[in-house]
């Protein structure tokens, strides 16, 4: 039986939380005993409560710095927790932070239940993932690269060594798998639209296409979520024929369990380590979906392991890489790279004859889980919002189709070399990634106390204590008029081609970070671009402007520009789906009915 998460949190919190108050109480006791200086109990209680922030204030002053502005809250930050959680589930991603930035500046300080969280809008050097963030990510990432320690840690380095060969640029050029599944997706879409039923482009088309292609690409597994037919809206007279697939298909259940676990982990990341105190004190709700994911993958890994040959290429701790063979899945590559047991034998200096089967299986499973999420969800987000924008900008759609027709033509599927000549297609993807980054937030932990430059020249720098959570918003950076110019909120792919490219992005490339940057830059960046480019270039859809929901009012002017409800778990998505329906005359259009509407 697992130990209650609330108890574990309290036990972990107590030592660091009690030290400053106990020191304050001890000092008061010494003053009274040896110097006859009496401090009233009420005043002493106030000093004990304030001792933690006072310690940080004193340390900041010692370095000629100040703490960042603190977001106003009460009851130890409880009201702030409620506001943050409400925003995470109801507001546009990044909206609350942008409002705080307007009020407090671009670097501000959350204090939630006496824990510190620093939020940055434009700077994030000198930070790494710490134990707390790893603990929150572990149910969905395990020991994989998404939750591994920073660049100084051997496990993280080894993950990069294992995965890098599989995502080299030349590996991204094989589109046979994508082409095969894309044809199935187009056939299913055309059939459903011809029947007069709407299709959710986000979930029932793109997500299933990516599930099928990534399952074959990564696992060598035939998920076949498309071949059984797309589900009908639930109140359709035809819904009973295929809708049970959504709940009975093992791979769909696997993906849904992953999505549920990601949502839980996302909300935990919003509030930090205090999540066990927010209604989850006795039960860890992420265990059930995480266990389902594990039980689904284990037989696949066992089957792949049984098929591998006896001759394995060895990877060592110094970072050498093996060549990935044509037709290898990621599971094949990992099994052929990890000799017999696992990376931990190399890292710990053990003999290769030792056996650590549990660790070996965990390493394989975690690597697969990390890459399966990274290969599916961000690309699904990118394609959904790219179509969403193209629908609203028919002039851009016309120009994009012209480029596709000139480079690819009407009779063949696109190839990797084609994309090098399709600069406007890349601009469409980049502009979508700018306004709708799949990962709108990121977080790191300070290893040691540091100072950050003040936003106003001449002001004192900001002091950031050690082990503080530091969050920054890619969404806010990508929409900042200071960084992108006065038209930053406009979707305009030309900004990645015309003079604005050289005015804003070229001299400051770190203002555009859809795939992160530096040592933790996304290994699969080129693969994601190729996958998304391939799908758009297929011209499966010729959408026209359509009727949308009423505009949403908001202070920032973000939601008022949207015709869908934008939400976020670990990646950005459209709440309720992006629905496509055939118009009279045979042209597809897009609308946003409820799931139940036909």
Secondary structure as UniProt FT lines:
FT   HELIX           5..35
FT   HELIX           41..62
FT   TURN            63..64
FT   STRAND          65..67
FT   STRAND          69..70
FT   HELIX           75..77
FT   HELIX           78..90
FT   TURN            93..94
FT   HELIX           95..104
FT   STRAND          107..112
FT   TURN            113..114
FT   STRAND          115..120
FT   HELIX           131..141
FT   TURN            142..143
FT   TURN            145..147
FT   TURN            151..152
FT   HELIX           154..164
FT   HELIX           165..167
FT   HELIX           169..173
FT   HELIX           176..194
FT   TURN            195..196
FT   STRAND          199..200
FT   HELIX           201..207
FT   HELIX           208..214
FT   HELIX           215..219
FT   TURN            225..228
FT   TURN            234..235
FT   TURN            237..238
FT   HELIX           239..241
FT   TURN            242..244
FT   HELIX           245..248
FT   HELIX           250..271
FT   HELIX           272..277
FT   TURN            278..279
FT   HELIX           286..307
FT   TURN            317..318
FT   TURN            326..327
FT   HELIX           330..337
FT   HELIX           343..348
FT   TURN            352..353
FT   HELIX           357..392
FT   HELIX           394..407
FT   HELIX           416..419
FT   TURN            420..421
FT   HELIX           423..435
FT   STRAND          441..445
FT   STRAND          450..452
FT   TURN            457..458
FT   STRAND          461..464
FT   TURN            466..467
FT   STRAND          469..473
FT   HELIX           474..478
FT   HELIX           481..484
FT   TURN            486..489
FT   HELIX           493..496
FT   HELIX           499..500
FT   HELIX           501..505
FT   TURN            506..507
FT   HELIX           509..511
FT   TURN            514..515
FT   HELIX           518..520
FT   TURN            523..524
FT   HELIX           525..537
FT   HELIX           559..561
FT   STRAND          565..568
FT   STRAND          572..575
FT   STRAND          579..582
FT   TURN            584..585
FT   STRAND          588..591
FT   TURN            595..596
//
